[in-house]
Amino acid sequence: MTSAVPTSVPVGNEAGGNAPLTMNGPDFPFAYDRFLSHPAGLGQVPATEHGTEIAVIGGGLAGIVTAFELLRMGLRPVVYEADRIGGRLRSEHFPGAPDEVVAEMGAMRFPPSSAAFQHYLDTVGLETEPFPNPLSPAAPSTVVDLKGRSHYATGLDDLPEIYREVARAWDEALEGVEHTRMQQAVRDRDTATQKQIWNRVVERLDDQTFYGFLCQAPGFASSFRLREIFGQVGFGTGGWDTDFPNSILEILRITYTGADDDHRSVVGGVQRLPERLWSLAPDKTVHWAPGTSLETLYPDGPRPAVTALRRTHAQGDPSGNITVTDASGSTRTYRSAVFTAQSWMLLAKIEADEDLLPIDHWSAVERTHYMESAKLFVPVDRAFWRDKDPDTGRDTMSMTLTDRMTRGTYLLEGPDPDGPAAICLSYTWCDDSLKWLPLSAGERLEVMLSSLAKIYPGVDIRSHITGDPVTVSWEDEPYFLGAFKANLPGHYRYQRRLFTHFVQRDLEPRHRGLFLAGDDVSWTAGWAEGAVQTALNAVWGVMNHLGGSTDPANPGPGDEFDALAPVALPEN
């Protein structure tokens, strides 16, 4: 379903009126985009610390942003990566197809409200284009297929009245949590109003599921059918019933900040962002010679997977050091380290000292709830879905939402309308994703083609496929163990511990010096913006740990923490 919330506009720094939404808030409404764009930079460390090695564990977006910014400060980040640079920014290219035709196995669509993420796209010169979400202008047409009945639409008005009833019910439900007022506060950068609204919402709804919230909303309360349709068709990106058991707070963070509106894809694949940051020499840096990049420091690439993390206390230093052992058997000790891999890796794949984190933070790591996710893409000869059915005049095939096994099917055109293109035959989450887990890529393909044949009986999709399918189940990836975090009811306190960990002044010295980053540490897991924001938190943390500071004209997230800190719920 098209988004039931006001659409956002391109990112900028205007305030009031139609100023853009950003993902700066509502839990911690720090202006990350302004912090990044300020000419004073992100801060500095004492000259005596220049060249100090800092371990950065994980070469996904959070890790590479962290390393890039630490390099600019004159530090020497040492990146460890078990697989490839990019993490869940994983773009697969098809043999013989143009570079613009990619299979985005992880993150594939990005809202304009991702202002800090956009900063780095601009830094490395990457372009974006509209993503073909259901019923969006970028999708020529959409088919909604539920319970064996298909409806063809180019906009919401083409669907039966009950779909508009669902949209109205969702709008009404959102206004029950001051949605319009919150969005205006986000546009105005009105942090006081954001916190006033959000603190009440957190206290009231932390124990509520998404589904429970719908059941209590006037428009949905008396109609299972409306709730069922909303779960299967949803808003923005499509169906949301796999999120029904999760905390409603997770959903409100998305809608308040426009995270599900006006999505764009990165031309040539989003994995190019961390790859280019790896090879890019910052335009402003200290200590290092002009032209120095992460790649020039480490021409052989990142160090291999981390197998052990330990505290080793230096003489006279109660905070200790971080000692890292990697898969090559090498052991190196650092003054500080940033851990950007998924937090469960500390439990399942890495031998980790308990002193790395306070015990309450370990509890938060253990209780992190990850969503499963599966995708399968195929290359095709051309955008054949643009062909018109001679009998109906409709597109041969459409962006598809269905209650069948495939759930969501996306049609991805290349630069040449008559040239190679790609189809994401299925994108699923949670229980829907687990149904694919035991099946090989070939077996998955057959089931998907069979499902889609029931929706498009006259379309021979197979005849257009030009290569092997590529697939992923993120819960089966050994260095991820899941797709992204999604808090369950009652998990707000755990998330707060992980997000606020970068401010370590109240921690015992033996727990300081290791910083957490990554989208699962953020409030907006599953969005690249969360990876960037927590990376910037960690950069501030390392700088502060080494005795550095920000410019007074450009305070960082730790400097403004007391004024903006997420509400602390009672622990009793």
N, C-alpha and C positions, 0 to 999 in steps of 0.2 A: 504494500500500500504506500502511496506517496506519504511523505512526512506530514504528520498532523501538527507540527510545530512550525513557527515562522522560519523562513529560510534565512541563512546567513549570507553575508556578502564578502568579497575578498578581504583578506586580513589587512589591517592597518592599525593606527593608534588613535583614531578619532574617538570622541566621547559624545554620548547623547544621541537622540534621534535614531537614525539608522546605522549607527556605528556597528562594526562587526562583532559577532560573538567570538570569543576565544575559549580555549580549554583551560584558562587560568582561573580555576575555581571548580566548585564552590567550597571544597574542603580547605584548601590553602590558596586563596586568591592572590598569589604573588604574580607579578607581571613578568613572566619569563621572556616574552618577546621584547619588552623594553630593556630588560637586563642585557640581552644579547646585542641589541642594536646600539647601545650607548657607546659613544666614542672613548670613554674611559676604560672600557674592557671589563673583564670579569674579576680582576683583582691581581695581586702580586704576592710572591713569597720573598723572604729575605734573600739577598744576593748570596749569602752563605749556603742556601739550599739549592741554588741553581745546579742542574745536572743530577740532582738526587733521583734515584730510581724509585718508581712507584709501580707496583704490580697492578695490572688491570686484567681481571679474570673474566674472559668472555669477549669475543670479537663481533657481537651483534651491534645494533645501532647504539645502545647505551654505552657499550665498551669503547667503540670507536670515537663517539663524541667525547667521552671522558678523556681518552688518550689524546685526542686532537687539542682539547682545551688545556690539558696539563702541559703538553708540548709548548703551547703558546706562552705559558707562564714561565718557561725555562726549566721545567722538570723533564725527566726522562722516563716516560711511561713504557713499561714492558708488558706487552699484550700477550695473553695466553688464549689460544683458541683450539678447541678439540676437533673442529671439522673445517669450516670455511668462514671467511669474513662475511658477515651479514646476518647470522642467526636466523630468525624467522622472517627476515627480509630476504627471501630466497626466490630468485627469478631463474626459471629454466628456459633456455632458448631451444627452438626446434631446428634441426638440421635443414638447411636450404631455405629457411624462412627469413624475412627481413628482421633486423634487430628489434624492431618495434613490436613484433609478434612474440609475446612471452607468456609463460605460465607462471603466475604468481602463486607459489605454493603456500606462502604465509600471508603477510599483510598485502592487500591489493587495492584498497580504496581509502582515501584520506580526505577528511573534511577541511574546508578553508579555515575552520576554527583552530586547526593545528598550527598555531602561529610559530612556535619555536621550531617545529619540524620543518616548516616552510622556510625558515631562516637558513637552514643547512641545505635545502634544495637549491635556494638561490646562491648560496656560497659556492656550490660546486657546479652551478650552471645547468641543472636539470629542469626539464619542462614537464608540465602536467597537462592532462586532457580530461574531459568529463568521463566519468565511469558509468556504464549502462545499468544502473540499478533499476528495479521494476518501476514502471510508470514514470521514470525520469525522462527529461528531454533527450538524454543520450541513448535511450532505448527506443528504437523505432516503434516497437509494440511490445505488449506484455500479454501473456496468457496465464490466467489463474485457473488451475485445474484442481477442484476439490470434489471428493466423493464421486468421481467419474464424470463430472460435468465441467466443461471448459468454457471460459469466458475470455474473449479477445478484446483488448482495450489499447488505446493510445493515450488514455488519461482516465482519471478516476470516474469521470462522468459516464464513461462507456460501460462501467460495471453495474450490476444490479443494485437497486436501492439499498439492500442490506449492507453492502460494503461501505456506502456513505454513512449509514447508521453506525457502523463500527467506528468509522473515523470520527464522527461526532461524539460518540461515547468516550473515545480516547482523549479527545480535546477536553471534554468535561472532566475526566479523571485527572488530567494534568492541572487544570485550574484549581482543583481541590488542594494542590500543594503549591499554590501561588506561582504558577509557571510563567505567566507573562511578566509579572513583577520581577521574578528572578532573572529572566532573560534581559530585561531592561537594565537591571543592576550590573549584569555581566557586561553589557554594551557600554555602560557608563563608567566602568571600572570602579563601581561603588562597592568597595569591600565591606563597609559596615552593613549595608542592606543585605548583601550576599550572606554574610555570617549570621545576621539576625534570622533570616528565613531558614538557612540550612541547619543551623544549630537546633531549631525547633523540629525540623523534619527528621534529623538524625535521632533525637531523643524520642520522637513519636514512632518512627518506623524502622528502627534498627532491627527489630525482631520480626519484621513482616516480609513474607515472600512476595515476589512479583505477582504470582497468581492470587495470593490473599488480598493484595492491594486491589486487583481488578474486581474481586468478589465483593469488596466493600464500596466500590465506586458506583454511584447511582446508575449510570448508563449501562453497566455490565452486571450489576448485582442480581437482577432477576432473569438473566438470559444466558444459559449455558451455550446456546448457539452462537451468540455474539462473542463470547469468550473464546470459543473454539475457533471461529473464523479469524479472530484477532491473533490467536496463537499461530495459525497456519499462514497468515498473510502479513500481519503485523504492520510496521511502519518503517519508512526509510529503506532499509536493506531487505526487508521481507519478514518471514515468519520469526516469531520470538518464543514459541512455546518451549523450546529447549532451555530457555532462561527462566521459565516459570518457577522452578524451585529456588532460584537465587534471590538475594536481597533486592528489594525494590530500590534501595539506595543506588545500586549499580546502574539501574536503568535511568533513574533521574539524573545522575551525573551526565549521561549521554544526551538526554533531551534538553536539559538546562543549557548546555554548552554547544548545542547544535552539532554534536559529533556524528549524528546520523543523517546530516543534510548535505546535499550538493557535492557528493563525493567526486574525487578526481583520482586518476591513476597516473603513475610516473612513466613517461614515455621511455621505452627501452628497458624498463624493469627497475623496481625500487632498490634492488641489491646494488645498483650502481652508486647509490648514495654512500653507504659505508666504504665501498671500494674506492670511490674518488676521494673521500676524506682521508683514507689511508695514504694515498699518493700525493695529496695536495700539500704544498708548502704554505703555511699560514702567511698572510700578508703582513701581519704585525706579530712579532715575537721578541722575546728577550733571550740572552745567553747564546742561542743557537745561531749559526751562520745563515745568511739569506739562502733560501732554497731548501732548507732542512725540512723534511717531512718524516712521518712515521716510516714510510717505505725506505727512505735513504738511511735512516737509523738501523732498519732491520730488513735488508734487501732479500733475505731468505724467508721473510714472512714472520708471522707470530710464532711464539714458542708453543709447544704441543699442550695437550690436555693436562689440567692440574689433577693430581692424584691425592695430594695431602696439603692441608693448611694447618699450621701450628703457631702457637705463641712462643716466642723465645725472648725472654726478658734480658735486655742489655743492662750492664752494670750501671746503677744509678738512674735507670729509666723505668719507673713503675708501670708505664703504659706498654712497654715491651715492643717487640718487632713482630712482623708477620713473615714466617718462613714458608716458602712455597716449594713443593716437590712436583715435578711434572712427569709425563709419561716417558721421557727419555732417561729418567733417573736423576736428572739434575736437581739440585736443591740450592735455592737462593733466598736471601733474607732481605727484607725491605722495611723501611721506616713506616710505610703505610701501604694499604692495598684497597682496591675497589672491586667488589664482587658483583658482576653484572649478569651472570648466568641465572637460570631459573633456580629459585631458592631450594627446591627439592633436591637439587644436585648436592647440596651440603649434607643431605641425609642418605642419599642412595649411591653416589658415585665418587664422593671425595671424603677421605678420612680427615675429619675436622675436629680440632680441639674444642671442648665446651667453652673455654674461656674466650673464644672468638666473639661470642655474643652473650648478653645477659640471658638468664634462664627464661624470662618472660618473652624475649625475642625468639628463642628457640621454640617456645610454645606456638608463637605466631607462625613461624616457618612450617612447623609440623601440621598446623591446621589450615594452611593455605589450600584453597579449593581450586583445582584446575579443570578447565573445560576440555573435552576431547574435540577434535576437528579433523575432517577428512575432505580431500579434494581430488578430483581427477580431471585432467585436461587432455584434449586431443588436437593435433594440428589438422586443418582442413584446407582444401584447395582454394576456396574463396568464400566470401560472405554470401553463401547461397540463400540464407534466410531472407535476404532482401528481394528475392524473386517473388513475384505476385502470383497467387493462386488464380488461375483464369476464371474459376467459377465464383469466387467470393471477393476477389480483388484485395485480399489480405496478404500480409507477409507470409511466406511459406513456413517460417518458424519464428518464435518470439522468445524474448526473455521469459522464463517460465518459473512460476511458483506452484508447487503441487504438494499434496499429501502422500504422493507415491515415494518410492525409495530415493529418488534423486533430489527431492525437495527444492533446491534452487539450481537453475541452469542459466549460465551467462554466455552471451554471444559477443565475442571480442574481435573487432575488425582490425585489419592491418592498414597501412598507409595507402595501399592501392585497392580500391573497391573490387577490382577483378583479380587481386592477387591473394596470397596465402593469408589465412586468418586462424583463429583458435576458438574452441568452445570449452568452457568449464562445464562439463556434463553434470557435475554434482558437487555441491558445497554443503556439508552437513556438520552439525555440532552434537555433542553429548550422545544420547542414546541412538540418535540417527547415525552418528559417526561410528559408533561401536558395531553397528550392523555390517559395516564394510571391513572391519578389522581383520577377520580371518581370510578374506578373499584376496587373491593376487590381482595385479593390475588388469590382466586379461579377463579374469572372472568378473571384476567390478565393471569393466567396460560392457560386457555382455548383459549384465543385469540392467545397467543404465540405458542401453539402447533398447532393451525390451520395454522398460518403463516408458520411455519417451515415445516409442512406437504406438502406445495406447493413446497418447495425446495427439500425436501427429501421424495417423495411420498411413497417409500417402507420401510421407517424406522418407527417403532412403538416406539417412544420415551417414551410414557406413560407407556409401559410395564416394563420399566427399573426404573421408579420413585419409591423410597422406603419410602418417607415421605412427609410431608406437605411442600408447598413452603414457602419461607421467602422473604419478599419484603420490599422496602422502597421507599418513595418519600420524598426527603429531604426538599422540600418546604413546606411539610405538617407536618414536625417535629416541635413541639412547641418551642423547645429550639435551633432551627437552622434557620428556615424560608427560607432556601435555601441551595444549595449544596456548592457553592464557588463563590467568587467574580470574575467578568470578566469585566474589564473597557470598557466602551463605548468610541467612539471617543470624544476627548475633556476632558477626565477625568484624564489625567496625573497630572494636578495640584492638584486635590483632593487626588489622591493616594500619591503624594509627601508629602502632609501635614500629612497624617496618618502615613506613614513610618518614617518620620523624627521627629515625635512627641517625641521620646525618648530623644532627645537633647533639653533640656528645658531652656537653659540659656537665651534665648531671650523672653521667655514667662513671662507674669506678674506673680508675686508670687502666686496670688490666683488661677492660673491655673496649678501649679506645683504639683508633687507628685503622680499623677495618670499616669500610663504608659499603652500604648496599645500594644498588641501582638496578634499573631494568623496569620494564612495564609492569611486571607483577608486584613490584614494590610500590608502584604509583597507585593513585586512586582511579586511574583510567586504564586498566589492563586491557590488552587487545588493541590498543591504539599506539601508534608509533610516537605520538606526542608524549605519552607517559614515559617512554624510554628516554626521550630527550630531557624532559624535566627532571627526572631523578638523576640523570647523568650530571646535570648542572648542580643539583644539590650535592652530589658526591664531590664534584670539583671544589665547591665552596668548602666542604668538610675537610678535604685534604689540605687545601690552602690554609685553613684555620688551624689545623693540626700541626702544620709546619711553622706556625707563627706569622702567617701572612694575613692580608686584609684586603678588603675591597676599597675602591675609591669612595670617599664620602658622597660624591655626586651620583654614585651608582651602587647603592646597597644591594647585597645579595640575599638569597633566600634565608640564610642563617641570620643575617643582620635584622631582617624584618620578621623573624620567626615569632617573637613574643606577641606582636600585634596581629598576626595572621594565623597563628597555630590552629590546627583542627581542634574542634571541641573535644574535651576529655570527658567521656562518660564515666560514671562511678564504677569502681572495680569491685565493690562489695557485693 
